[in-house]
Amino acid sequence: MAGSIPASALKYKIMYETLEHWKQYKQEKDLQTKIAKEFSLPVSDNSSKLVTDYAKKEFDEWMKDLIARNGTTEY
């Protein structure tokens, strides 16, 4: 199997790619927020809202919905 990646290395590659995607997403959200503030645009979505800004019950309901839609992974 020339060119295959061992499972342990693949796990770290996936984690690295996930972090890179998250950083890119975060940069885009920060830029959108900055532009919205600069031009006095309304910010209507809650995607930049921190978990601590939500009530625990509201967060639990959101997490249950997310798990129901996407499922879970057993490790």
N, C-alpha and C positions, 0 to 999 in steps of 0.2 A: 504494500500500500504506500507507494511513494507519494509524498506530498500531503499525506493525511496528518491531521493535527490530533495529538493525544487528547483524551477527554478532559484531563485536568487543565491542559493549556487552553482548550476550547472554552472552558468555563470562564477563564480569566479574559479571554478575547471578547466574549460576549459581554462580560461586566464592563470592560474598557469601552466597547462600542456603545453600551447603554449610557455610561457616564458622558461620553462625547455627545451623544444625542441630547441628553438632559442639559448639558452646558449650552448647546446651540439653542435649544428651546428656551432656556432661561434668558439668554442674551436677547433673543427675539422678543420675548415678553417684556423685558426691561426697556427695550427700544420702543415698543408699542406704547408702554406706559408713559415714557418720556415724551413721545410725540403727542399723545393724548393730552398731557398736562400743558405742553407748550402751546397747543392750538385750542385749548379749552374744549376738547371733545369729551363726550360722555363715555365712561368706561362701564359697559353694561354686563360684562361677563365676570364670573367669580373665579376664573382659572388662576388668578394671581393671589387669591385669598389664602392665607396660611391656615393650616389645620387648627392652630390654637385660636383662630378667629371664629371657628365653628363651635356650636354647642356639641357636647359629647354625643347626645342622642342623634342629632342631625348627621354627624360624621359616621356613626355606626350604621345608620340607614343608608348612607351613600356607599359605604364599604360593602354592605350586604348586596346592594344592587350591582356594584362593580363585580363582585365575586360571582353573582348569579349570571351576569352577562359573559364574563370572561373565563370563569372556572378557576380552579386552583391547580398548582403543580406540586406533586409529591416528590420530595428529594430523599 
